[in-house]
Amino acid sequence: MDFQFNFSLGDFNRTDLETHDCREESSDQRSLPASEEILPEPQLCPEFLESEYEVLKLGKNIAINCLRSRSVEGRLGGLNDDNCIQKTMANHSDLIPNVYEGGLKVWECSLDLVQYLKEARVPLEGLHILDLGCGAGLPGIFALQQNAAQVCFQDFNKEVLNYLTIPNVRLNIGDRDISETCQFISGDWGQIGDDLIASNRFDVILTSETIYNTDSVPSLYTLMKRTLKPEGMILVAAKTHYFGVGGGTRLFEEYIQKQLDFRIEVCKKITEGVQREILQMKYKEKKVSDG
């Protein structure tokens, strides 16, 4: 079954962002979830039937199997444990800061990023890739389809990794050993320790829809700097401006330029619907001393 997207429905709007702003909870200093490595089960859970996933066709010769978000939400909502989706449903929200960061939704910039990887022929084969704020994991899965050596999928919520990302990876990698080719890390960017990231340095870092909250940009930047190889590249897919929160590509670009570590440039603009961009970051060449 083919899946078609209406990008305008996936856009952040003022209603989305206002409904996630739960002041009765955020007035307390909630502790962030501890980072941990999520170990996938040996096989895809049999309850994920064919009727629960769709084929996302993202342009020419790109097809990714993806579980329906509503099916995953239904499973998490019916569990006995206290999980992020139950809290989200109780607050009628797609986003609750420091509780649930929208990982079960397929945001349009992740689709932009996959399409850009294909059309720009970004080298991925044999490389180590980090998919930051992965959610459904589409960019990382595309990297696996292009024979990346290993992909590390990171998301704020372990429930997202367990019930969406890992099953999606299994639906797309065929006979490849998931434990050999993938790693899954949950938790806040500022909490991730070096011991949790096996390869420690990555050739390519991919991230989409992760700069809407300006408060989280410093920890995102620090993690990027800590995990990118000296000759590596970062691709950031995001909206030019996120209404209601203030984040966007221009503010992110300004922040990166002030840090002096990276060169940053716009490598693609998408003008239909809400304006979106793909940004590329690489380390600046180190100056050689005259002495």
C-alpha positions as CSV (number, residue, x, y, z in Angstrom):
1,M,0.0,0.0,0.0
2,D,1.5,3.4,-1.0
3,F,1.4,6.3,1.4
4,Q,1.1,9.9,0.4
5,F,1.8,12.9,2.5
6,N,-0.1,16.2,2.7
7,F,2.8,18.4,4.0
8,S,0.5,21.1,5.2
9,L,-1.0,18.7,7.7
10,G,2.4,17.9,9.1
11,D,3.4,21.5,9.7
12,F,4.0,22.9,13.2
13,N,1.3,25.6,13.8
14,R,0.5,27.8,16.8
15,T,-2.2,25.4,18.0
16,D,0.2,22.4,18.1
17,L,2.8,24.4,20.1
18,E,0.4,26.0,22.5
19,T,-1.3,22.7,23.4
20,H,2.0,21.1,24.4
21,D,2.9,23.9,26.8
22,C,1.7,22.3,30.0
23,R,2.5,24.9,32.7
24,E,1.0,22.9,35.5
25,E,3.7,20.3,34.9
26,S,6.6,22.5,33.8
27,S,6.4,24.7,36.9
28,D,8.1,21.8,38.7
29,Q,11.6,21.0,37.8
30,R,11.1,17.6,36.2
31,S,14.1,15.4,36.0
32,L,15.2,14.3,32.5
33,P,15.1,10.6,31.6
34,A,18.4,8.8,32.1
35,S,20.1,7.9,28.9
36,E,20.4,4.2,28.1
37,E,21.2,1.9,25.3
38,I,18.1,0.0,24.1
39,L,18.8,-3.6,23.1
40,P,16.4,-4.8,20.4
41,E,14.6,-8.2,20.7
42,P,16.0,-10.9,18.5
43,Q,13.0,-10.8,16.2
44,L,10.3,-8.4,15.1
45,C,7.3,-8.8,17.4
46,P,4.6,-10.8,15.6
47,E,1.8,-8.4,16.5
48,F,3.1,-5.9,14.0
49,L,1.1,-7.2,11.1
50,E,1.3,-6.0,7.5
51,S,-1.9,-4.0,8.0
52,E,-0.2,-1.9,10.6
53,Y,2.5,-0.4,8.4
54,E,2.6,1.5,5.1
55,V,5.1,2.0,2.3
56,L,6.4,5.6,2.2
57,K,7.4,6.4,-1.3
58,L,9.6,9.5,-1.1
59,G,10.4,10.3,-4.7
60,K,12.0,8.1,-7.3
61,N,13.3,4.7,-6.2
62,I,12.9,5.5,-2.4
63,A,10.6,3.2,-0.5
64,I,10.6,2.8,3.3
65,N,8.3,0.7,5.4
66,C,6.9,2.5,8.4
67,L,4.5,1.6,11.1
68,R,1.4,3.7,11.4
69,S,1.8,6.1,14.3
70,R,-1.8,5.6,15.5
71,S,-1.2,1.8,15.8
72,V,1.9,2.5,18.0
73,E,0.0,5.1,20.0
74,G,-2.8,2.6,20.6
75,R,-0.4,0.0,21.9
76,L,1.4,2.4,24.2
77,G,-1.9,3.9,25.5
78,G,-3.1,0.4,26.4
79,L,0.0,-0.6,28.5
80,N,-0.1,-0.9,32.2
81,D,3.1,1.0,32.8
82,D,3.4,4.8,33.0
83,N,4.8,5.8,29.6
84,C,5.2,9.0,27.6
85,I,2.3,8.4,25.3
86,Q,-0.2,8.0,28.2
87,K,1.0,11.4,29.5
88,T,0.7,12.9,26.1
89,M,-2.8,11.6,25.6
90,A,-3.9,12.9,29.0
91,N,-2.7,16.4,28.0
92,H,-4.1,16.2,24.4
93,S,-0.8,17.2,23.0
94,D,1.8,16.2,20.3
95,L,4.7,17.7,22.4
96,I,5.3,18.0,26.1
97,P,8.8,19.4,26.9
98,N,11.1,17.0,28.7
99,V,8.3,14.3,28.6
100,Y,7.6,13.6,25.0
101,E,9.2,15.3,22.0
102,G,6.9,14.2,19.1
103,G,8.9,11.1,18.2
104,L,5.9,9.1,17.0
105,K,4.9,11.6,14.3
106,V,6.6,11.6,10.9
107,W,7.6,15.2,10.5
108,E,8.0,16.5,7.0
109,C,11.6,17.7,7.3
110,S,12.7,14.0,7.8
111,L,11.2,13.3,4.4
112,D,13.0,16.4,3.0
113,L,16.3,15.0,4.4
114,V,15.8,11.5,2.9
115,Q,15.0,13.0,-0.5
116,Y,18.1,15.3,-0.3
117,L,20.4,12.4,0.6
118,K,19.2,10.6,-2.5
119,E,19.2,13.5,-5.0
120,A,22.6,14.9,-3.7
121,R,24.1,11.4,-3.7
122,V,25.5,11.9,-0.2
123,P,28.1,9.2,0.4
124,L,26.8,6.8,3.0
125,E,28.1,3.3,2.0
126,G,30.5,1.9,4.6
127,L,30.2,4.9,6.9
128,H,29.1,5.3,10.5
129,I,26.0,7.4,10.8
130,L,24.2,9.1,13.8
131,D,20.5,9.8,13.4
132,L,19.8,12.4,16.2
133,G,16.3,12.8,17.4
134,C,15.4,9.9,15.1
135,G,11.7,9.3,15.8
136,A,10.5,6.9,13.1
137,G,14.2,6.7,11.9
138,L,13.6,7.4,8.2
139,P,17.0,9.1,7.4
140,G,18.9,6.4,9.3
141,I,16.9,3.6,7.6
142,F,17.7,5.2,4.2
143,A,21.4,5.1,5.2
144,L,21.1,1.4,6.0
145,Q,19.5,0.9,2.6
146,Q,22.6,2.6,1.1
147,N,24.8,0.1,2.9
148,A,26.0,2.2,5.8
149,A,28.3,0.2,8.0
150,Q,26.4,1.2,11.2
151,V,23.7,3.6,12.2
152,C,23.1,4.8,15.7
153,F,19.5,5.9,16.3
154,Q,18.9,8.3,19.2
155,D,15.6,9.6,20.5
156,F,14.5,11.3,23.7
157,N,11.9,8.6,24.5
158,K,12.8,4.9,24.9
159,E,9.2,4.0,24.1
160,V,9.6,5.6,20.6
161,L,12.7,3.5,20.0
162,N,11.1,0.3,21.3
163,Y,7.7,0.6,19.6
164,L,8.5,2.5,16.4
165,T,12.1,2.9,15.5
166,I,13.3,-0.6,16.1
167,P,10.3,-2.2,14.4
168,N,10.7,0.2,11.4
169,V,14.4,-0.8,11.1
170,R,13.4,-4.5,11.1
171,L,10.8,-3.9,8.4
172,N,13.5,-2.5,6.1
173,I,16.8,-4.3,6.6
174,G,15.9,-7.7,5.4
175,D,18.4,-10.4,6.6
176,R,21.0,-8.0,8.0
177,D,21.8,-8.5,11.7
178,I,20.3,-5.6,13.6
179,S,22.7,-6.0,16.5
180,E,25.7,-5.7,14.2
181,T,24.5,-2.8,12.1
182,C,22.4,-0.6,14.6
183,Q,22.6,0.9,18.0
184,F,19.7,2.6,19.8
185,I,20.2,5.3,22.5
186,S,17.4,7.0,24.5
187,G,17.6,10.1,26.6
188,D,18.3,13.8,26.6
189,W,21.2,15.1,24.5
190,G,22.9,16.6,27.5
191,Q,22.8,13.2,29.4
192,I,24.4,11.0,26.8
193,G,27.7,9.7,28.0
194,D,30.6,8.6,25.8
195,D,30.2,5.0,27.1
196,L,26.8,4.8,25.4
197,I,28.0,5.7,21.9
198,A,29.9,2.7,20.8
199,S,31.7,4.2,17.8
200,N,32.2,7.5,19.6
201,R,32.7,9.4,16.3
202,F,30.6,9.4,13.2
203,D,31.2,10.2,9.6
204,V,27.8,11.7,9.1
205,I,25.2,13.1,11.6
206,L,21.6,13.4,10.4
207,T,19.0,15.3,12.2
208,S,15.6,16.7,11.3
209,E,13.0,18.9,13.2
210,T,15.3,19.2,16.2
211,I,16.0,22.9,16.4
212,Y,12.4,24.2,17.2
213,N,13.3,24.7,20.8
214,T,16.1,27.2,21.2
215,D,16.8,26.1,24.8
216,S,17.9,22.7,23.5
217,V,20.3,23.9,20.8
218,P,23.4,24.2,23.1
219,S,23.1,20.5,24.2
220,L,22.5,19.5,20.6
221,Y,25.5,21.4,19.4
222,T,27.7,20.0,22.2
223,L,26.7,16.4,21.3
224,M,27.4,17.1,17.6
225,K,30.8,18.5,18.3
226,R,31.6,15.6,20.6
227,T,30.6,12.8,18.2
228,L,31.5,14.0,14.7
229,K,34.8,12.8,13.1
230,P,37.2,15.6,12.1
231,E,36.4,15.2,8.4
232,G,32.7,14.4,9.0
233,M,29.5,16.2,7.9
234,I,26.3,17.2,9.6
235,L,23.0,17.6,7.8
236,V,20.2,19.5,9.6
237,A,16.7,19.6,8.1
238,A,14.3,22.1,9.6
239,K,11.8,24.8,9.1
240,T,13.0,28.4,8.5
241,H,10.9,29.4,11.5
242,Y,8.8,27.6,14.1
243,F,5.8,29.8,14.9
244,G,5.0,29.9,18.6
245,V,8.5,28.8,19.8
246,G,10.9,31.1,18.0
247,G,13.4,28.5,16.7
248,G,14.3,27.9,13.1
249,T,17.2,27.7,10.7
250,R,18.3,31.3,10.9
251,L,18.6,31.4,14.6
252,F,20.4,28.0,14.6
253,E,22.7,29.3,11.9
254,E,23.5,32.4,14.0
255,Y,24.2,30.2,17.0
256,I,26.6,27.9,15.1
257,Q,28.5,30.8,13.6
258,K,29.1,32.3,17.0
259,Q,30.7,29.1,18.3
260,L,33.4,29.4,15.6
261,D,33.9,25.6,15.2
262,F,31.8,24.8,12.1
263,R,31.2,26.2,8.7
264,I,27.5,26.2,8.1
265,E,25.6,26.7,4.8
266,V,22.2,26.2,3.2
267,C,22.4,23.4,0.7
268,K,18.7,23.2,-0.2
269,K,15.6,25.4,0.2
270,I,12.1,24.0,0.0
271,T,9.6,26.7,-0.8
272,E,6.2,24.9,-1.1
273,G,4.1,25.2,2.0
274,V,6.0,26.3,5.1
275,Q,9.6,27.2,4.1
276,R,12.1,24.5,5.0
277,E,15.9,24.1,4.5
278,I,18.7,21.6,4.6
279,L,21.8,22.9,6.3
280,Q,25.2,21.4,6.0
281,M,27.9,21.7,8.8
282,K,31.6,20.8,8.6
283,Y,34.5,21.7,10.9
284,K,36.5,24.7,9.9
285,E,40.0,24.1,8.7
286,K,42.4,24.6,11.5
287,K,44.8,27.5,10.8
288,V,48.5,26.6,10.6
289,S,50.6,28.7,12.9
290,D,53.0,31.1,11.1
291,G,55.7,30.2,13.7
